[in-house]
């Protein structure tokens, strides 16, 4: 088994990408075996799939190599960030991206279970979550207009459904750098979120922690989120030569 795994990994030279058929041919394995092992290696993040469906070396292997020809993306780094957040806060951690007026997200629950992956069914309403409101606040105004035009569905009695109230809330988020929702999607659950910036200071994602008690957990959550969002923002900004330090920092909130 070790020989077969090694033969697959050795097919990936610096920056190379291969289809499953190419991996099987180059490693001298049946396609069924190559598929099974490539799937396992992908689940371990030693390999990853590109948007075109090809395989390439995963971030841990590229890091071990000492030189990363493929700068890390939000999707690659997100599971590691969420694992650290969930472990440090013992709270559910999520990272989301805007997708068709909704939030496409992955999450990590406290415990040993790994972070989820981005999937078509894993979406959240943008107006009723701290994650979504952070994305809306730093996104294009046209996106906010479209979300409002599509209807602000009430999920609980606390959901913001008035367009003016939502716009005011987004304005406050832009000033403070933090989105906080109180039982707007799930009764008894509050959310705290901060944006993540990429090269040139462009907002690319948001990170959220859930809590049942803002009175005691707000400050620890803010501290953990601030560290995570700034760290990920610097890493993504530094992936482009000359862009290090370009990501804006959020204002100090609650300190």
Protein Blocks (a to p, Z undefined) as FASTA:
>chain_A
ZZmmmmmmmmmcghiacdfklmmmmnopafklmmmmmmmmmmnomaccdfkopacddfkl
mmmnopafbacdfklmmmmmmmmmmmmnopacdddddeehiacdddddedjbdcddddfk
lccdfklcfklmmmmmmmcfklmmmmmmnopadfbfklcfbfklmmmmmmmmmmnopacd
ehklbghiacdddddddehhiafbdcddddfblklmmmmmmmmmmmmmmmmmmmmmmmpg
higokaccdddehZZ
